[in-house]
Amino acid sequence: MVSADPRHPSPPSDHHVGQPQKSTRCVSPVLTFAVGFLVVAAAGAFLYWNSELRVPAGTPLPDLRIRDDAIGLDSSGEAFSFAVLGDNCMCEAPRLAVMEDAQAREILFLCNMGDVVRFANPAHWKRYMRELQSHLKPNLPYFHTPGNHDVDHQVFGKQYKFYEHYLGRTWYAVDAGEWRLVFLDTGKLGLSQIQRNWLGEKLGEAKQQGKRVILLTHTPPRSTDGGPVDHTMGSESSRALAEIISGYDVAAIFAGHIHKVFTYEWHGIPVYVSSLSKQTWKPDPAEYYQVWVEGKELEVKTIQVMRPAMND
């Protein structure tokens, strides 16, 4: 019997009794595809998120950005006029006609009640700013209040970054003559507690200075006496607003959001709602408000802008 030489061990056998055989496993093509798909989808989602939420480096109209919570205007006397433009994000031609008609009148400034874009994304905001560059009269103040569309991204929810980048603060006060105009942020269809506290302070200042007050808000307050209930602030925000302004000289409220033009009374205060709609120029006229003040007197008129006649 020949013994094995330990210095020259025999090569291992292909079969070993009592031991499992080793096998080479191939990665499933389905698994490879799935992993690749997830990687590509994640990269695409990141690129989309980055492109949709990236704020531009600058703004073409920096003077429109509100930086302070109170602004003073020189009204050059006790009498002046201004225009209030309503919710108009889906009616480009009529809203341009309204803005140009208002600017052709002797006004001290323009106000917009929000929803100037369809969605809060870079493309829509850039388009609106280009529109203002082309049509807004130089050196004419144009004050905005945010609408829900102005801060609603179609995928990523509430996004205030674009509004704040282009237009600045979302709530603030403007003083002109004997008047204080208070612009509120109801982009979320209500009033936050911090904004309520601020509003009380600004109303107190106005009372001390002997100024009358006008409130401007995208979403109108909910009525409990025959006025609108749908498409308004919630009941809690409406009650809170009523309590805050009680005892102060609030002469009028201007609002948008509801896509029609009408007036109603809320706690003894006239509420002027202005908005374009799908029926604007089909055949309804486009409408906005022109406001005249003289001393502490206020007059509001509805201005109609008809569709231009079509060339034959």
Secondary structure as the mmCIF struct_conf table of DSSP 4:
data_model
#
loop_
_struct_conf.conf_type_id
_struct_conf.id
_struct_conf.beg_label_comp_id
_struct_conf.beg_label_asym_id
_struct_conf.beg_label_seq_id
_struct_conf.end_label_comp_id
_struct_conf.end_label_asym_id
_struct_conf.end_label_seq_id
HELX_LH_PP_P HELX_LH_PP_P1 VAL A 2 ALA A 4
TURN_TY1_P TURN_TY1_P1 PRO A 6 ARG A 7
BEND BEND1 HIS A 8 HIS A 8
HELX_LH_PP_P HELX_LH_PP_P2 PRO A 9 SER A 13
BEND BEND2 ASP A 14 ASP A 14
TURN_TY1_P TURN_TY1_P2 VAL A 17 GLY A 18
BEND BEND3 GLN A 19 GLN A 19
HELX_LH_PP_P HELX_LH_PP_P3 PRO A 20 LYS A 22
HELX_LH_PP_P HELX_LH_PP_P4 THR A 24 SER A 28
HELX_RH_AL_P HELX_RH_AL_P1 PRO A 29 LEU A 53
HELX_LH_PP_P HELX_LH_PP_P5 ARG A 54 PRO A 56
BEND BEND4 ALA A 57 ALA A 57
BEND BEND5 PRO A 60 PRO A 60
HELX_RH_3T_P HELX_RH_3T_P1 PRO A 62 LEU A 64
STRN STRN1 ILE A 66 ILE A 66
BEND BEND6 ASP A 68 ASP A 69
STRN STRN2 ALA A 70 LEU A 73
BEND BEND7 SER A 76 GLU A 78
STRN STRN3 ALA A 79 LEU A 85
STRN STRN4 ASP A 87 ASP A 87
TURN_TY1_P TURN_TY1_P3 CYS A 89 MET A 90
HELX_RH_AL_P HELX_RH_AL_P2 GLU A 92 GLN A 103
TURN_TY1_P TURN_TY1_P4 ALA A 104 ALA A 104
BEND BEND8 ARG A 105 ARG A 105
BEND BEND9 LEU A 108 LEU A 108
STRN STRN5 PHE A 109 ASN A 112
BEND BEND10 GLY A 114 GLY A 114
BEND BEND11 VAL A 117 ASN A 121
HELX_RH_AL_P HELX_RH_AL_P3 PRO A 122 HIS A 135
BEND BEND12 LEU A 136 LEU A 136
HELX_LH_PP_P HELX_LH_PP_P6 LYS A 137 LYS A 137
TURN_TY1_P TURN_TY1_P5 PRO A 138 ASN A 139
STRN STRN6 TYR A 142 HIS A 144
TURN_TY1_P TURN_TY1_P6 ASN A 148 ASN A 148
HELX_RH_3T_P HELX_RH_3T_P2 HIS A 149 VAL A 151
STRN STRN7 ASP A 152 HIS A 153
TURN_TY1_P TURN_TY1_P7 GLN A 154 PHE A 156
STRN STRN8 GLY A 157 LYS A 158
HELX_RH_AL_P HELX_RH_AL_P4 LYS A 161 LEU A 167
STRN STRN9 GLY A 168 GLY A 168
BEND BEND13 THR A 170 TRP A 171
STRN STRN10 TYR A 172 ALA A 176
TURN_TY1_P TURN_TY1_P8 GLY A 177 GLU A 178
STRN STRN11 TRP A 179 PHE A 183
TURN_TY1_P TURN_TY1_P9 GLY A 187 LYS A 188
BEND BEND14 LEU A 189 GLY A 190
HELX_RH_AL_P HELX_RH_AL_P5 GLN A 193 GLN A 208
TURN_TY1_P TURN_TY1_P10 GLN A 209 GLY A 210
STRN STRN12 ARG A 212 LEU A 216
BEND BEND15 HIS A 218 THR A 219
HELX_LH_PP_P HELX_LH_PP_P7 PRO A 220 SER A 223
BEND BEND16 THR A 224 GLY A 227
TURN_TY1_P TURN_TY1_P11 ASP A 230 HIS A 231
BEND BEND17 THR A 232 THR A 232
HELX_RH_AL_P HELX_RH_AL_P6 SER A 235 ILE A 245
TURN_TY1_P TURN_TY1_P12 SER A 246 GLY A 247
BEND BEND18 TYR A 248 TYR A 248
STRN STRN13 VAL A 250 ALA A 255
BEND BEND19 HIS A 257 LYS A 260
STRN STRN14 PHE A 262 TRP A 266
TURN_TY1_P TURN_TY1_P13 HIS A 267 GLY A 268
STRN STRN15 ILE A 269 VAL A 273
STRN STRN16 SER A 275 SER A 275
TURN_TY1_P TURN_TY1_P14 LYS A 278 GLN A 279
STRN STRN17 THR A 280 THR A 280
TURN_TY1_P TURN_TY1_P15 TRP A 281 PRO A 283
STRN STRN18 ASP A 284 ASP A 284
HELX_LH_PP_P HELX_LH_PP_P8 PRO A 285 PRO A 285
STRN STRN19 ALA A 286 GLU A 294
TURN_TY1_P TURN_TY1_P16 GLY A 295 LYS A 296
STRN STRN20 GLU A 297 VAL A 305
HELX_LH_PP_P HELX_LH_PP_P9 MET A 306 ASN A 311
#
